[in-house]
Amino acid sequence: MNTQLSQCRRAPGAAAGFIVIACALAVSGCANPDFEPKPPLVLNLTPTQVPLTALDQYKIAAAQRVTEVNAREITPGNPQPMLRSVVSLEYWVDRSGNLMGVALYRSNGDHDAERIAVTSLRRANPLPVPSRALVDSSGRVRAVETWLFNDDGRFQLRSVAAPQIDGQ
């Protein structure tokens, strides 16, 4: 009787072993030798230059015009690391490029820099003719440009500015 009991106790373990072997054979039988795994999907997430919008392109053309007309007041090379002043102006031009209005958009309170920025923009009037797609229902184009002032009072416009000098 003891031999029968010991054989019964071994039977469940042997059955489990047979099941494991049977499963391994079944899985290996499903393998397809002609199947090659696909290479992993690799996304190229390196930063690239963002395409310019039509308004960005217009702001560059307008900034180039302001720079040409005010060449003596433009900072040559790179702006200094700690700027004296940063002045942003909001301006409107009509469909012919004529300056319709100017407003102070942002400043650090440097009134001389504000005056120079407004004067340099008005001196460049008329600005380039905007594309029809940019003109709104009132017949104007709205843009904001930023003047970057060095300590000596010269400036560059952000749309066409060289990178600032590294402060290290």
ZICORSUL-V566007 format. One record per backbone hydrogen bond with DSSP energy under -1.0 kcal/mol. NH is the residue of the N-H (numbers start at 1). CO is the residue of the C=O. Records with the same first field share a line. If there is no record, write none. Layout:
NH = CO / CO
This chain:
5 = 1
6 = 2
7 = 3
8 = 4
9 = 5
10 = 6
11 = 7
14 = 10
15 = 11
16 = 12
17 = 13
18 = 14
19 = 15
20 = 16
21 = 17
22 = 18
23 = 19
24 = 20
25 = 21
26 = 22
27 = 23
28 = 24
29 = 25
35 = 32
45 = 43
57 = 53
58 = 54
59 = 55
60 = 56
61 = 57
62 = 58
63 = 59
64 = 60
65 = 61
66 = 62
67 = 63
68 = 64
69 = 65
70 = 66
73 = 70
74 = 71
75 = 155
84 = 149
85 = 149
87 = 147
88 = 106
89 = 145
90 = 103
91 = 143
92 = 101
93 = 141
94 = 98
97 = 94
100 = 92
101 = 92
103 = 90
105 = 88
106 = 88
111 = 109
114 = 110
115 = 111
116 = 112
117 = 113
118 = 114
119 = 115
120 = 116
121 = 117
122 = 118
123 = 119
125 = 122
127 = 97
134 = 131
136 = 140
139 = 136
141 = 93
143 = 91
145 = 89
147 = 87
148 = 156
149 = 85
150 = 154
153 = 150
155 = 73
156 = 148
158 = 146
160 = 157
165 = 79
